[in-house]
Structure formats: C-alpha cells, structure tokens
C-alpha cells in the first residue's frame, strides 16, 4: 500500500506514526493509498523548518520571489493533466472540473507574480518640515493553511502563493481524504526554485492541526471548511495570539424573478447545484422562486435537465459524465439521510437521487442529482448545509419575501438573482446579506485579484482570501518617519557604464 508521507525541509519525510487514514477512489470504493496521521512532534518539525527558513526568505527581494511564482506557474501548466487526473481519482470530480479547479488556483499564482507592485507601501514627502514618512508591508513569519477535501489544489493555492510571495514561509495541512495533491505541489515548488523549508506539508488529523494552532512560531492560520470546525480554528488560533481567517459553511440561495430568462437560468442552476456533486462551498442549494407560475415552470425545466444528466466516474474513455461520486461512503450516507428527512418533513421529492447505480462501479460513492419542491424554512434540508447534489425550491409570493428569507439564514456566503430588471438587481446586490453576489451568475466566485469571503457564520476573521485582502492578511504594516540632519555632502567621480539591474 502506497503511503502519503510529509514534505519537510525540501524532501519527503517519512513518519514514524502508527496511525494512518485510508485514501479511496470514490468512483470505485477501492482504497488506493494510506496517509500518515502525523505525530505532534512531526508537525513541530515542519514548523521548525519553516521558522528556520524565514529569515533568508524574508530578505529575498520580492522580484526574486515573484520569479519563483512565475516558474511555478509554468510547471503547473506543464503538469495540468497529471494534476487533474490525481484530483479526479482522489476526490471524484469529473476531469474537466478538475482542470477548472487548477485554473482558478493558477489565477492566484498569476496574481502573486505581481507581488513587487502589490507589496509596495505608501510614501509622503514633507509631512513636517524636513520630515518624510513611508510605510513598509512586511511578512509575518511562519503561516499555516488547513484545507478541505473538495478543492485539494485550488484552496491551498488561495493561500500559499500570496503567503510565499510576500516573504512568509508556509506549512500546509491538506485534507486526509485527498492528500496527494499537497505533496505534488510541494515538489513543483521545489522544482521552481523555492528554497528548502519555505514550504512544508504535514498530513494528519486534529493532533497535527492543534500544533499549528498553538505553536508560538506560527503567526497566521488560514482555514476553509465547515462552520463548527471554523469556529474551533478561529477561537483556538486567536486565543494563542495568531492572525486567523476561517471560512465556514454556506447555504447559497438564488432568487428567480418572474421576468428572468428561464432557459438560461435553469441551465445555470443545474450546473451550479450539481457540479462537483454539490461539494462546493459556493454550490447553489436553494432556489427561491417568486410566484407559483415561475416555480412551476422552473421545476419542470429542472426536472427535464436533471433526468438527462450523466452520472459516473470522473475519468472515462468516452463522453465525459456531468457529475461524479461524492467523497466517501460516510458522506454518501449522510446525504441520503438528508433526502430521507426532506421526504419525512413534507417536501415534494421531484427527482430522487437515492439508490443511484453506475454500471461497472457498484461500490462507488454515487448519489444522483436530487430535486425537492415546496421546501419550507423549518425543514432540515433548508437549514443545513448538505454539501451534496440536493437542490431545494422554495416558493414565495414576492421579491421582498425572498430577500427577507435569505437574510434570515445563518449563513451568508454567496447569493444570486436571475432577472432582466436592473433596478431589482441593483437593490438585491445592495440589500442581500451575503459576501458574494451574482446577477444572472449562479456561482459568483471572484477572480483572484478580488477577494473571496462570506458574511455572518460563513466567515470568522476580518479579512478574506486572495486579492488585496490576501496581501493584507499575510503582511503587517510598518510606518517609518524620517528626518535627516544637515551633513557634509560627499562627492564621487567614479563612472559606471553598465545597465543597473535589481533582484
């Protein structure tokens, strides 16, 4: 059995642990690898390596750090097929979706390549008589990232490219469900010229995580996952004096107005609700249809589209499937339990994804796309983040009721509206209590040069990930005020004829 170990100080570091986690191919249900559950002292070794590498990396000119990111970008592009196949085999998402995940991560790397400009401070001359002032954006030190299973490449790349480019060192703790991507990214960074110890990977569970949250050498922690864990990460890291951004759960709504382009909206909703088997923090899980006529037309259109969807393994020889398996047998059973509860609590089950069978993959973790109608806010399937291919339709009489319904929910990650009316769209964008808003866009994930993050119990901490917030999160400002006394000016008559260069 192949074992996924750690990556510490520039090399694979075999663990002495006796605890391991099984890594499965979700399409077949077969165990393909095992991953180490690191001992606390092994996580401490990763932190120590990052701590030792920080002084030299901090002093490395931003231009040189950017060149490492440029080379890393080239290597990501050259290895795209290998990376995408690894994602699909360990997570289950279809190949094209895995390529899309890499592309969104690559965009953050491209953003980080501009760090010589992004890390510039501010300058003011003559703030006083003969006094100037300027600011410096300096790195923090050792930073840690704790990432979820649903995006084993993209979410880590939301974090470490900016952290590294700004002069920090980094320890990544990937999900134990699909850990192999983390090691491959570490090897590509080393090939790109990143010095040993600057980027490290420690695999494991809570024992390793708690080291990253409490070790005094770790200065900042970034996390993406469920809200209960996000609350634990944020409270523990903050109690130990660390800067922390912890992104939690979501229940993303979209409002379908009567004037919307129904054909366009229906297609967008199906893709947003069932792409990656609904295992996205920005997955669209609730459609708030304004008016019964709007809802009736939508449900009919969605049903027709869902019944044409191809469900199967992420990598196939023939035409690609629309949706792959979910991550594990346990998660499959949890999703099925939510569907059961929806039926028991009175929702109308329009399309039933339970008992989904894929020929030749009888042991795979498949749940078919599922559609509920007549869902009400008191139902569990409305209240909870299901994180699976379950879409709920809630019927409301008017726009204002739709807005109030969304704003009452505990989560505020993303929200969208489908309408042809500019005034309604503008009002919704301003009044909805969500951190990311789409207008006729079902998954409003910002580009890398903007920042990603929700509101309410979808985020803990004041700063979002990537974009300018990402740069601010991984740096601290120092302001320098300068006055120079009068002095004798020395002159030199040496001549230099070569082009001056930096870096």
C-alpha positions as CSV (number, residue, x, y, z in Angstrom):
1,X,0.0,0.0,0.0
2,X,1.5,3.3,-1.1
3,X,1.8,5.7,1.8
4,X,1.4,9.5,1.6
5,X,4.0,11.0,3.9
6,X,5.0,14.6,4.8
7,X,7.2,17.1,3.0
8,X,9.5,18.9,5.4
9,X,12.6,21.0,4.6
10,X,12.6,20.2,0.9
11,X,12.1,16.5,1.0
12,X,9.7,13.7,1.7
13,X,9.8,13.0,5.4
14,X,8.6,9.5,6.4
15,X,6.5,9.4,9.5
16,X,7.0,7.1,12.5
17,X,3.3,7.2,13.3
18,X,1.3,4.1,13.8
19,X,-1.9,5.9,12.8
20,X,-3.0,6.1,9.1
21,X,-6.0,7.2,7.2
22,X,-7.3,5.3,4.2
23,X,-7.5,7.2,0.8
24,X,-10.1,5.9,-1.6
25,X,-11.0,6.3,-5.2
26,X,-14.6,7.4,-4.8
27,X,-15.7,6.1,-8.2
28,X,-14.7,2.5,-7.3
29,X,-14.7,2.4,-3.5
30,X,-11.3,0.9,-3.6
31,X,-8.5,2.1,-1.2
32,X,-5.6,3.4,-3.3
33,X,-3.3,4.8,-0.7
34,X,-2.9,5.4,3.0
35,X,-1.9,8.7,4.5
36,X,0.0,9.3,7.7
37,X,-1.6,10.8,10.7
38,X,1.4,12.7,11.9
39,X,2.6,12.9,15.5
40,X,2.7,16.2,17.2
41,X,6.5,16.3,17.0
42,X,6.4,15.8,13.3
43,X,4.1,18.8,12.9
44,X,6.5,20.7,15.1
45,X,9.4,19.6,12.8
46,X,7.5,21.2,9.9
47,X,7.0,24.4,11.8
48,X,10.7,24.4,12.8
49,X,11.8,24.0,9.2
50,X,9.6,26.9,8.2
51,X,10.8,29.0,11.1
52,X,14.5,28.4,10.2
53,X,13.9,29.3,6.5
54,X,12.1,32.5,7.2
55,X,14.9,35.0,7.8
56,X,16.6,34.3,4.5
57,X,13.3,34.1,2.5
58,X,12.1,37.4,4.1
59,X,15.3,39.1,2.9
60,X,14.9,37.7,-0.6
61,X,13.9,40.6,-2.9
62,X,10.2,40.5,-4.0
63,X,11.3,40.3,-7.6
64,X,13.1,37.0,-7.0
65,X,10.2,35.6,-5.0
66,X,7.9,36.6,-8.0
67,X,10.2,34.7,-10.4
68,X,9.7,31.5,-8.3
69,X,6.0,32.0,-8.7
70,X,6.4,32.5,-12.5
71,X,8.3,29.3,-12.7
72,X,5.7,27.5,-10.5
73,X,3.0,28.7,-12.9
74,X,4.9,27.2,-15.9
75,X,5.2,23.9,-14.0
76,X,1.5,23.9,-13.1
77,X,0.6,24.4,-16.8
78,X,3.0,21.7,-17.9
79,X,1.7,19.2,-15.4
80,X,-2.0,20.0,-15.7
81,X,-3.1,16.6,-17.0
82,X,-1.3,14.7,-14.3
83,X,-2.6,17.0,-11.6
84,X,-6.2,16.9,-12.9
85,X,-6.2,13.1,-13.0
86,X,-4.9,12.9,-9.5
87,X,-7.7,15.3,-8.3
88,X,-10.3,13.2,-10.1
89,X,-9.0,9.9,-8.8
90,X,-8.9,11.0,-5.1
91,X,-11.8,13.4,-5.0
92,X,-14.1,12.0,-7.7
93,X,-15.0,15.2,-9.6
94,X,-15.0,14.9,-13.4
95,X,-11.8,15.7,-15.3
96,X,-12.9,19.0,-16.8
97,X,-14.0,20.2,-13.4
98,X,-10.6,19.2,-12.0
99,X,-8.9,21.3,-14.8
100,X,-11.2,24.2,-13.9
101,X,-10.1,23.9,-10.3
102,X,-6.5,24.1,-11.3
103,X,-7.2,27.1,-13.5
104,X,-8.8,29.0,-10.6
105,X,-5.8,28.2,-8.4
106,X,-3.4,29.2,-11.2
107,X,-5.1,32.6,-11.3
108,X,-4.0,33.3,-7.7
109,X,-0.4,32.2,-8.6
110,X,-0.6,34.7,-11.5
111,X,-1.8,37.4,-9.1
112,X,1.1,36.6,-6.7
113,X,3.5,37.1,-9.6
114,X,2.7,40.8,-9.3
115,X,3.9,41.0,-5.7
116,X,6.7,43.6,-6.3
117,X,3.8,46.0,-7.0
118,X,1.2,44.6,-4.6
119,X,3.6,44.8,-1.6
120,X,4.6,48.4,-2.2
121,X,3.8,50.7,0.8
122,X,2.9,54.3,0.7
123,X,5.1,57.4,0.8
124,X,4.5,61.1,1.7
125,X,7.1,63.7,1.4
126,X,7.3,66.7,3.8
127,X,4.7,65.5,6.4
128,X,6.5,68.1,8.5
129,X,9.3,70.5,8.0
130,X,12.1,68.3,6.5
131,X,10.3,65.2,7.6
132,X,9.2,62.3,5.3
133,X,7.0,59.3,6.0
134,X,6.7,55.9,4.3
135,X,5.2,52.5,5.1
136,X,6.6,49.0,4.6
137,X,4.5,45.9,4.2
138,X,6.5,43.2,5.9
139,X,5.9,39.4,6.1
140,X,4.6,37.8,9.3
141,X,6.8,34.7,9.6
142,X,5.5,31.1,9.6
143,X,2.0,30.8,8.2
144,X,-0.3,27.7,8.1
145,X,-3.1,26.6,5.8
146,X,-5.7,23.9,6.7
147,X,-7.6,23.0,3.7
148,X,-10.7,20.9,2.8
149,X,-11.2,17.9,0.6
150,X,-13.4,19.5,-2.0
151,X,-10.7,21.6,-3.7
152,X,-7.3,19.9,-3.0
153,X,-5.5,22.2,-5.4
154,X,-7.5,25.4,-5.6
155,X,-8.0,26.2,-1.9
156,X,-4.3,25.7,-1.0
157,X,-3.5,27.9,-3.9
158,X,-5.8,30.6,-2.5
159,X,-3.3,30.7,0.4
160,X,0.3,29.8,-0.1
161,X,1.2,31.7,-3.4
162,X,0.4,35.0,-1.7
163,X,1.9,34.0,1.6
164,X,5.2,32.9,-0.1
165,X,5.4,35.8,-2.5
166,X,5.1,38.3,0.4
167,X,8.0,36.7,2.1
168,X,6.4,34.3,4.6
169,X,7.1,30.6,5.0
170,X,4.3,28.1,5.0
171,X,3.0,24.8,6.4
172,X,0.1,23.1,4.6
173,X,-2.2,20.6,6.3
174,X,-4.2,19.1,3.4
175,X,-7.4,17.1,3.9
176,X,-6.7,13.5,4.8
177,X,-9.3,12.4,2.3
178,X,-7.3,13.5,-0.8
179,X,-3.8,14.4,0.4
180,X,-1.6,13.5,-2.6
181,X,-2.0,16.9,-4.4
182,X,-0.3,18.7,-1.5
183,X,2.9,16.7,-2.0
184,X,2.9,17.2,-5.7
185,X,2.5,21.0,-5.3
186,X,5.4,20.9,-2.8
187,X,7.6,19.1,-5.3
188,X,6.7,21.5,-8.1
189,X,7.6,24.5,-5.8
190,X,10.9,23.0,-5.1
191,X,11.5,22.4,-8.9
192,X,10.5,26.1,-9.4
193,X,13.5,27.1,-7.2
194,X,11.8,27.6,-3.8
195,X,14.4,27.2,-1.0
196,X,14.1,24.2,1.3
197,X,12.0,24.8,4.3
198,X,10.0,27.6,2.9
199,X,7.0,25.4,2.0
200,X,6.2,22.2,4.0
201,X,3.4,19.7,4.1
202,X,2.2,17.9,7.2
203,X,-0.5,15.3,6.9
204,X,-2.8,14.2,9.7
205,X,-5.8,15.0,11.8
206,X,-6.5,17.0,14.9
207,X,-3.2,16.2,16.5
208,X,-1.3,17.9,13.7
209,X,-3.8,20.7,13.4
210,X,-3.6,21.6,17.1
211,X,0.2,22.1,16.8
212,X,-0.4,24.6,14.0
213,X,-3.0,26.4,16.1
214,X,-0.9,26.6,19.3
215,X,2.8,26.7,18.3
216,X,4.1,30.2,19.1
217,X,6.3,30.2,16.0
218,X,3.2,30.1,13.8
219,X,2.0,33.7,13.2
220,X,-1.1,33.2,11.0
221,X,-3.6,30.4,10.2
222,X,-5.9,30.2,7.2
223,X,-8.8,27.7,7.1
224,X,-11.6,26.7,4.8
225,X,-14.2,24.1,5.9
226,X,-17.4,23.6,7.9
227,X,-18.6,26.2,10.4
228,X,-18.2,24.2,13.6
229,X,-14.6,23.5,12.7
230,X,-14.0,27.1,11.6
231,X,-15.2,28.3,14.9
232,X,-12.8,26.0,16.7
233,X,-9.9,27.0,14.4
234,X,-10.6,30.7,14.9
235,X,-11.1,30.7,18.6
236,X,-8.1,28.4,19.3
237,X,-5.7,30.3,17.0
238,X,-6.9,33.7,18.2
239,X,-6.5,32.6,21.9
240,X,-2.9,31.8,21.1
241,X,-2.2,35.2,19.6
242,X,-2.4,34.3,15.9
243,X,-3.9,36.1,13.0
244,X,-6.7,33.9,11.6
245,X,-9.1,33.8,8.7
246,X,-11.5,30.8,8.9
247,X,-14.1,30.3,6.2
248,X,-17.0,28.2,7.2
249,X,-20.2,26.7,5.8
250,X,-22.8,28.0,3.3
251,X,-26.3,27.8,2.2
252,X,-26.3,29.7,-1.1
253,X,-29.6,30.9,-2.4
254,X,-30.7,32.4,-5.7
255,X,-33.8,34.3,-6.4
256,X,-35.6,33.6,-9.6
257,X,-37.8,36.5,-10.7
258,X,-40.8,36.1,-13.0
259,X,-39.1,38.2,-15.7
260,X,-35.9,36.1,-15.7
261,X,-34.7,34.3,-18.8
262,X,-35.9,30.9,-17.7
263,X,-33.9,28.8,-20.1
264,X,-30.7,30.5,-19.2
265,X,-31.4,30.4,-15.5
266,X,-32.4,26.8,-15.5
267,X,-29.2,25.7,-17.2
268,X,-27.1,27.8,-14.9
269,X,-28.9,26.5,-11.8
270,X,-28.4,22.8,-12.7
271,X,-24.7,23.4,-13.3
272,X,-24.3,25.4,-10.1
273,X,-26.3,22.9,-8.0
274,X,-24.9,19.6,-9.2
275,X,-21.4,20.4,-10.4
276,X,-18.7,18.6,-8.4
277,X,-21.7,16.6,-6.9
278,X,-22.6,19.7,-4.9
279,X,-19.4,19.5,-2.9
280,X,-18.6,23.2,-3.3
281,X,-18.9,25.9,-0.6
282,X,-20.4,28.0,-3.4
283,X,-22.8,25.3,-4.7
284,X,-26.3,26.6,-5.3
285,X,-28.5,24.7,-3.0
286,X,-31.7,26.8,-2.7
287,X,-33.8,28.4,-5.5
288,X,-36.3,31.0,-4.2
289,X,-38.9,31.2,-6.9
290,X,-41.1,34.3,-6.9
291,X,-44.6,33.2,-7.7
292,X,-46.2,29.8,-8.3
293,X,-46.2,30.2,-12.0
294,X,-42.4,30.9,-12.0
295,X,-41.8,27.9,-9.7
296,X,-43.9,25.5,-11.8
297,X,-42.0,26.4,-15.0
298,X,-38.7,26.2,-13.2
299,X,-39.4,22.8,-11.6
300,X,-40.5,21.4,-15.0
301,X,-37.4,22.7,-16.7
302,X,-35.0,21.5,-14.0
303,X,-36.6,18.0,-13.9
304,X,-36.1,17.7,-17.7
305,X,-32.4,18.7,-17.4
306,X,-31.7,16.6,-14.4
307,X,-33.1,13.5,-16.0
308,X,-30.6,13.9,-18.9
309,X,-27.6,14.2,-16.6
310,X,-24.9,11.5,-16.9
311,X,-23.6,10.3,-13.5
312,X,-20.4,8.2,-13.4
313,X,-16.7,8.2,-12.8
314,X,-14.7,11.4,-13.2
315,X,-12.3,9.9,-15.9
316,X,-13.8,7.9,-18.7
317,X,-12.7,7.0,-22.3
318,X,-15.9,8.2,-23.9
319,X,-18.1,11.3,-23.4
320,X,-17.5,12.9,-20.1
321,X,-20.0,12.5,-17.3
322,X,-21.8,15.5,-15.9
323,X,-21.3,14.5,-12.3
324,X,-19.1,12.1,-10.4
325,X,-19.3,10.5,-7.0
326,X,-19.2,12.1,-3.6
327,X,-16.0,11.8,-1.5
328,X,-16.8,8.9,0.8
329,X,-19.3,6.2,1.8
330,X,-20.0,8.0,5.1
331,X,-20.7,11.3,3.2
332,X,-22.9,9.5,0.8
333,X,-25.0,8.0,3.6
334,X,-25.2,11.4,5.3
335,X,-26.6,13.0,2.1
336,X,-29.1,10.1,1.7
337,X,-30.2,10.8,5.3
338,X,-30.9,14.4,4.4
339,X,-33.0,13.3,1.5
340,X,-34.9,10.9,3.8
341,X,-35.5,13.8,6.2
342,X,-36.9,16.0,3.4
343,X,-39.4,13.4,2.5
344,X,-40.4,12.8,6.1
345,X,-40.8,16.6,6.8
346,X,-43.2,17.0,3.8
347,X,-41.1,18.4,1.0
348,X,-42.1,17.2,-2.5
349,X,-39.4,14.9,-3.9
350,X,-39.4,15.6,-7.7
351,X,-36.2,13.8,-8.6
352,X,-34.8,11.1,-6.3
353,X,-31.0,10.5,-6.3
354,X,-31.1,7.7,-3.7
355,X,-30.0,4.3,-4.9
356,X,-28.0,5.7,-7.8
357,X,-26.2,2.8,-9.5
358,X,-23.4,3.2,-12.1
359,X,-22.7,0.2,-14.3
360,X,-19.3,-1.3,-13.5
361,X,-18.9,0.9,-10.4
362,X,-21.2,-0.8,-7.9
363,X,-19.1,0.1,-5.0
364,X,-18.6,3.8,-5.9
365,X,-20.0,6.5,-3.7
366,X,-22.7,7.8,-6.0
367,X,-25.7,9.9,-5.1
368,X,-27.9,11.0,-8.1
369,X,-29.0,14.6,-8.6
370,X,-32.0,15.3,-6.3
371,X,-34.6,17.9,-6.6
372,X,-37.1,19.0,-3.9
373,X,-40.1,21.3,-4.4
374,X,-42.3,23.0,-1.8
375,X,-39.4,23.2,0.7
376,X,-40.1,25.4,3.8
377,X,-37.6,27.2,6.1
378,X,-38.4,25.0,9.0
379,X,-37.1,21.9,7.2
380,X,-33.7,20.4,7.9
381,X,-32.8,20.3,4.2
382,X,-33.3,24.1,4.1
383,X,-31.5,24.9,7.3
384,X,-28.4,22.7,7.0
385,X,-25.5,22.7,4.5
386,X,-25.9,19.3,2.8
387,X,-22.8,19.5,0.7
388,X,-24.2,17.2,-1.9
389,X,-26.3,17.1,-5.0
390,X,-29.5,18.2,-3.4
391,X,-31.4,21.2,-4.8
392,X,-34.4,22.7,-3.0
393,X,-37.1,25.0,-4.4
394,X,-38.8,27.4,-2.0
395,X,-41.9,29.3,-3.2
396,X,-42.5,32.9,-2.2
397,X,-45.1,35.4,-3.3
398,X,-42.9,38.4,-4.0
399,X,-39.3,39.8,-4.1
400,X,-39.3,41.3,-0.6
401,X,-40.3,38.0,1.0
402,X,-37.4,36.3,-1.0
403,X,-34.9,38.9,0.3
404,X,-36.0,38.6,3.9
405,X,-35.9,34.7,3.7
406,X,-32.3,34.8,2.5
407,X,-31.2,37.4,5.1
408,X,-32.7,35.4,8.0
409,X,-30.5,32.4,7.2
410,X,-27.4,31.9,9.5
411,X,-25.1,31.6,6.5
412,X,-24.2,34.4,4.1
413,X,-21.5,33.1,1.8
414,X,-22.9,33.7,-1.7
415,X,-26.3,34.6,-3.3
416,X,-27.6,35.3,-6.7
417,X,-30.6,36.7,-8.6
418,X,-31.9,36.0,-12.0
419,X,-33.8,38.9,-13.5
420,X,-33.9,41.2,-16.5
421,X,-34.7,44.3,-14.4
422,X,-31.7,46.4,-13.5
423,X,-33.3,48.2,-10.6
424,X,-34.2,44.9,-8.9
425,X,-30.7,43.5,-9.4
426,X,-29.1,46.7,-8.0
427,X,-31.4,46.7,-5.0
428,X,-30.7,43.0,-4.3
429,X,-26.9,43.5,-4.6
430,X,-27.1,46.3,-2.1
431,X,-29.5,44.7,0.4
432,X,-28.7,41.0,0.5
433,X,-26.7,39.9,3.5
434,X,-24.1,37.8,1.7
435,X,-20.4,38.4,0.9
436,X,-20.5,37.5,-2.8
437,X,-23.4,38.3,-5.1
438,X,-24.2,37.2,-8.6
439,X,-26.5,38.9,-11.0
440,X,-27.5,36.3,-13.6
441,X,-24.4,34.5,-12.4
442,X,-25.1,31.4,-10.2
443,X,-21.7,30.9,-8.7
444,X,-20.2,34.4,-8.0
445,X,-16.7,33.4,-7.1
446,X,-14.5,36.4,-7.5
447,X,-11.4,36.4,-9.7
448,X,-8.0,36.2,-8.0
449,X,-7.5,40.0,-8.0
450,X,-10.7,40.4,-5.9
451,X,-11.2,38.7,-2.5
452,X,-13.3,35.7,-1.6
453,X,-15.3,35.5,1.6
454,X,-18.8,35.5,3.0
455,X,-20.8,37.1,5.8
456,X,-22.4,36.0,9.0
457,X,-21.5,32.5,10.1
458,X,-19.7,31.8,6.8
459,X,-16.5,33.5,7.9
460,X,-14.6,34.2,11.1
461,X,-12.0,37.0,11.0
462,X,-11.9,40.4,9.3
463,X,-10.0,39.6,6.1
464,X,-11.0,37.4,3.1
465,X,-8.8,35.2,1.0
466,X,-6.7,36.2,-2.1
467,X,-6.9,39.6,-3.8
468,X,-5.9,42.6,-1.8
469,X,-7.3,41.2,1.4
470,X,-4.9,38.2,1.0
471,X,-1.9,40.5,0.7
472,X,-3.0,42.4,3.8
473,X,-3.6,39.2,5.7
474,X,-0.1,37.9,5.1
475,X,1.7,41.2,5.8
476,X,1.8,43.8,8.6
477,X,2.3,47.5,8.1
478,X,5.2,49.4,9.5
479,X,5.3,53.2,9.2
480,X,8.7,55.0,9.1
481,X,9.0,58.7,9.8
482,X,12.4,60.2,8.8
483,X,14.3,63.4,9.4
484,X,17.9,63.9,8.2
485,X,20.2,66.4,9.9
486,X,22.3,68.6,7.8
487,X,25.5,66.9,6.8
488,X,28.6,67.3,4.6
489,X,27.8,66.0,1.1
490,X,30.5,63.7,-0.2
491,X,31.1,63.6,-3.9
492,X,32.3,60.7,-6.0
493,X,33.7,60.9,-9.5
494,X,33.6,57.1,-10.3
495,X,31.8,56.3,-13.6
496,X,29.6,53.2,-14.2
497,X,28.5,52.3,-17.7
498,X,26.6,49.1,-17.2
499,X,22.8,49.0,-17.1
500,X,21.7,48.9,-13.5
501,X,19.7,45.9,-12.5
502,X,17.8,44.8,-9.4
503,X,16.9,41.5,-7.9
